[in-house]
Amino acid sequence: MKLSVIGTGYLGATHAAAMVALGHDVVGLDVDADKVASLSRGEVPFHEPGLPELLREGLASGRLRFTTDVTDVGASADVHFLCVGTPQKPGEKAADLTYVEAAIAALLPELRAGALVVGKSTVPVGTAAGLAERVEAVDADLVWNPEFLREGFAVDDTLRPDRIVVGATSERAEKTLLEVYASLVEAGTPVVSMDYATAELVKVAANAFLATKISFINAMAEVCEAVDADVTLLADAIGHDERIGRRFLSAGLGFGGGCLPKDIRAFMARAGELGIDQALTFLKSIDDINVRRRARTVDLAREMCGGSLAGQRVAVLGAAFKPDSDDIRDSPALDVALACQRAGAAVRVYDPHAMDNARRDYATLAYAASAVEAATDADVVLHLTEWEEFVTMHPSTLSAVVRQRHIVDGRNKLDRELWTREGWTHRALGRRSL
């Protein structure tokens, strides 16, 4: 089939390359000429394992190309995936739909009769119904098909999804979308059909649930610290209950990135607009718990430095909000690094892939080319993004270069018995000291 992808950021670039892998012809549209040129050369402007190879394979096949010309898209495709961003409005909790509105306004005049617009962007509930009226006015259809990509696993999540959600009011629209995904459906991927509003809610409800689970165990970490208990053992024990499960019960620095924080805030804002804000007041507590973990990590660093960070050297291992990504949006690691600097510490940051993004947005911090360089003469080392490089690092790698053998494991992923045997003082959120 002939498809277009509107917006070639993280979601769009991944979706475009994956749709070619499923056998379709795809043209990606973006207003950013530099991004289009980069993707056309087979260069992915962000870090995502497996995507560069998939992109280059698509380009080499001749079935994938990128453009800045919306008329090209209208003439080349009958199915158009809307993959633009919906960031948080500056100074507000609500989602900014500027890019969605601009994309629809540009696309509508180019739609051919019978075309299908597929919404994948995360939008406030009620958005799709309004867009559908405009799309249907030009004899086209709209279907809402939310994305569920995990950064670091986006390629696999697109080519082997755990479900396909279809929000539609037209049998024609649903039939066309399922033709796009025919190979996935034949492979056994469940299809869940529903109305627009429910489809819009699926993504934000899933993110709200995950955020709740993460913040729940972090709240338990606060309790464990107060009573000298161990949150990791607590999570192991309650995780055996099949009603609860162990996944996402890892206490630590909390969540960040471009989805969970802004999505739960936008969800709260939309609930307020609908007059049902009391139904989601618990999400405010979820957000608060998440932010408190960052402050507590700074407190642990301060305690290790004798009560003050002024004049201390702090090594920060990690800048991305999660491993296998260079995304620093709402990064807990960089928030902690900046807080330590504001408290008077000299901070050096190292991350395997997020250094360029961190330098651009956090220019006041100092950066190192390796973990060893970051830790040289450090009074405390903060492990804040659980890259495999850090988790598997032997303590002796840093022992010879630090000034004091103090480490705060903000992700509860290090082997604390090993680090302690090597002469390090180890602290972690929600765990007693050894």
N, C-alpha and C positions, 0 to 999 in steps of 0.2 A: 504494500500500500504506500501511497505518497503522503508523507506526514511533514508537519512543520513543528518546531519547538520555539515558542516565543519567550525570549529571555534565556541567556546561556551562562548564567552563573552556576553555582554549585549544583542545584537541582537540574537546570536545563541542559547543561553540558553533559551530565551523566545520563540523563534521559535520552538525549539525542543519540549518543554513541551506543547506548543499550538497544534502542529501537532498530538501529542498523544491524546489530548483532542478531536481532530477532527476524531479520530478513526484509526490512522495509527501506524505502528511499526517504531520506530525511534532509531537510534544510533548516538550519538554526538561524534565528533572527535576533539581533541585538542592536541597540542604538550606540553601543560602545565600539567604535571602529577598531581600536587597539585590541580589544578582546576578540573580536571577529578575526582579525589578522593573526593573532596568536593561535587561536584554535584551528584556523585554516592551515597553519604550519605544523599542526600536530602537537602543540605545546599547551599543556593545561596550566592556567594561571593560579592554581592552588594545589595543595597536596592531597591526593586521594589514591590509595593503593589500587593498582590495576586499571585505573582510568586512562592514563597516557597510552598504554598498549591498546586498549579498546578503541580509543579515539583514532590512533594511527591506522589501525586495521580498517576502520570505517572509511577514513579518507582514501586509503589505498584501494578500496573496493570500488570507488567512484560513486558510492551511494550516500555519501555524507558530505555536505558542504555548509558553509556559513555565509551570511549576508547581512547587510544593514538596510536592504531595500524591501520594504513591506509589500510592494507590488509584486516582487519576485515570489514571495511567500504565497500570495493569493493566487498567482498563476500556476504554482508548482504543487500545491497540496490541497487535499480535501479534508484532512483531519489536522487540527491545530491545537497543540498542547500549550496551555498557558502556565508558564513556569517562572513568573517574575516574583521578586521579593515583596514581602509585606512587613517591613521593619516596624519597630515601635516608634510612635510619634515622639518627637523631641519634647521632653517635659511632660509627657502624658503616658498613661498605661495603654491606651488604645492602639490598634494596628493602623498603619499608614497605608491606605489603598491607592496612593497616587500612581504607582507603577501599574497596578491592575487596570485602573481607569484609562491610563494612557495607552496601554496595550490594546484594550478593547476598542477604544476610539480609533486607533490606527488600523486595526484589523477589519472592523465592520465593513468599510467601503470596498474591501478587497475580497470578501467572502463570496464564493460561488453558491448558487442555489443547491441546497442539500448538504452543504458542508457541515462539519461537526467541530465545535469548540469544546475542548476538554480542559476543565479547570483543575490544576494540581496545586496551585498556591494555597497556603493556609490563610483563610479569610474568616472574618466574623460571621457567625450564623445569620442567615438572611441575605447575604451578599449575592449568592447564586441566583435566587429568584429574580432579583432586579436585573442582573446581567442577562438572564434567560429571555426576558421580555424584549430586550434590545436585539439579541441574537435572532430570536424568532421573527422579528419584524423584517429581517432580510432573508427569510425563508431558509434559515440554518437552524441547527440544534445545539443545545448545550447539555453537557453531562459533567457531573462533579466527581472527580477521581483522585482523592487525596493521596499524597505521597507519604511514605513511612521510612525514609532513608535514615540510616545511622551513619554519621561521619566515620570514615575508616572502613565501612562495609557497604558503601553506596552501590557499587557495581553488583555485588551479590544480592543486595536487597532489591535491585531493579530487575535482575534477570531471574531471580528465584524468590519472589515475594511470598510472604506467609498468607496474604489474602489480597484480593482485588475488590475494592469498594467502588460501587457504581451508584451514583446518585443521579437519577434521571426521571423525566416525566414522559418520555417518548420511547416507544419500543424500537423505533428506527435508530435513535441515538445509542441505546444500550447495545443493539445488535452490531452497530458499526464499531463501537469501542471493543467489544469482545472479539471482533474479527482482528483488530490490531493485536490483541493479547491471545490470539488463538493457540499459539504454541505453549503458552503458560497454562492456559485452561486445560489443554490436552494433557499436560504434565501433572495435572491434579491440583493446581492452585485453586483454593476455594474462592468463589465469587459471591459477594454479599450485595444484593440489590436493595435500594432504598430510595427515599425522597431526597431532595436537595438539602434540606435542613439537617437531617440526620447524618448525611454524608459529610457536611461541613463540621458537624460536632465530633465525628469519629477521631480526627487527628488531635484536636485540642483536648478532648476527653482522655485520650490515651496519654498525652503528654502530662496532663494534670494528675493522672493516676501514678505515672512513673515519678513525677516530682514529689508526690505525696509519700510514696514508698521510700524514696531517698531521704527526704526530710524527716520521716518517722524514725528511721534508724539513727539519724544524726541527733534527733531529740533524745533518743535513748542514750546516745554517747554523752550528752550533757548530764543525764542522770547518772551514768556509770562513773563519770569523773567526780561527781559529788559524793558517791558512796564507795569509791575505790573498787569498782567492778570492771569487767572487761567486755566491751561492746562487741568485739569480734567473736568471742565465745557465745555471747548472747545471741548474735545473729545466726551463728551455726545451729544453735539449739532450736530457735523458733523457725528457722528455715526448713527444718525437717518436716514441719507441718505442711502437708500438700496444699492446704488452703492459703498458705502464705508464700512458701517458696523462698529459696535463698537468693535468687537473682535480684539485683538492685537493692540488696540489703547490706551494702558495704559502706560503713561509716567513714567519713573523711571530710575533705574540704568542700564537698557539695558540687552542685551542677552549675554549668555555665553554657556558653555557646549561643548560637543564633536562633535556637528554637525554644527549648524549655522555658527559659526565663521570660522571653517576650510573649510566648504563647499563653502562659498562665496569666500574665498581666493583662493581655488583650482579652482573655476570657472573662476576667473579673470586670473589665471595663464594659464589655458587651452585656454582661449580666446586669450591670447598673443601668445601662440604656434601656433594657427590657423591663426594669423595675423588679428584678428578682435577685438583687445583689446579695441578699442574705443567704441565698442558696450556695454561694461560693465564697463566703467570708473566710472559710478555713484556708483558702489558697493564700490569703494574706499572711497567715501564720506560717504556711509552707515557705513562702518567699522570705519571711523574716528569719526562720531557722536557718535557711540556706546562707543568708548573708552573715549571720552570727558565727558560722563556722570559720569564715575568713578572719574575723576579728579574733577568734579563739586561737587560730594558728599563729597570729602575730603575738598573742599573749604567751604562747609556749616558747616562741623564739626569745621573747623578752626575758622570761623566767630563766632560760638557759644562759642568758648573758648577764645574770646577776641583778635583774630588775630594771635594766635600761638598755635600749638599743643605741643610744647616742654614742657615736665613735666606734661602734662595733662593725665588723665586716660580715656581711650575710651573703651566702651563696644560694641562689635559687635555681633548682633543677626543674625546668619546665616553664613554658610560656603559653603553649596551646591549652585550650580548655579541656582537651582530652587527648590521649595518644592517637597516633596514626592520622593526625590532622594538623594543618597549620592555621586553623581557625582560632583567633584570639578574642572573638566577640564575647563580652562579659566573662572574660577569663578569670577564674578564681586565683590562679597562680600569679597573674600580673597585678591583680588587686592587692594581694598580700605583699608582693614585691614593692609596690608603690607605697603601701602603708608602712613598711619597714623603713623605707627611705625617708618618709615624712617624719618618722620617729627619730631620725638622726643617724641611721645606719648607712654605711657604704655598701650598696647592693650590686652584685653582678649576676646576670641571668644567662643561662644556657638552655637551648632547646634544639633538638635534632633537625626540626623542619620549620619552626615558626619564627625564626630570628628576624627575617626581613619585615614581616608584619609587625612584630613587637617593636622593632626599632622605629618604624614609621609612626605608630600610634602612642608609644611610650618612650619618647626620645630622651627623657630626663634620666632614664635608667642606664646603667652600664652593662655591656654585654661581653661575653667570652666565647671563644671558638671551640671550647670543649668543657666537659664537666670538671676536668682537672684544673683548667685555667680559672673557671668560675670559683672553685673551692680553694684556690691558693691563698693562704693566710686568713682563711675564714674563721670566724669565731663560732659560727653556727651554719649548718647546711640545711636547707629546706627542700624536701622532696615533694613537689607540688603537682607534677603531671606524670602519670605512671607509664612512661615509655619503657619498653623492654630493656633498653640500654641502661636505665637507672635501676630497674627492679633486679636485674641479674648482675649488676656491678658488685664486685667484691670490695668490702670496706677498705682493704689495703690500697686500692687504687687512689683513694683520697687521703688515707692516714698520714702519708708522708708530706702532704702539702698544706694541710689545714693548720691553723694556729691552735684551735681547740677541737677535740673530737666530740662535737655535739651535733646531733641530727634530729630534725623534726620530720616524721613521716606523715605528711598531710593526706596520704592516700591509703594508709594501712596496708601497704603492699610489700614492704621490705621484710627480710628475715631478721627480726629484731634480736633473736638469740645470737645469730651470727655477728651482727653489728656490736652487740654487747660484749661478746667474747673477744672481739678485736679491739676492745678498749674504748668504745664509743658510748656516750650517754644518749640513749634513744628515748624520744617521746613521741606519742601518737595520740590523735584525737580519740577519746573514749577508752583509753587503755592505761592501766596503772604502770608505773615505772618498774623496770626490773632491778 
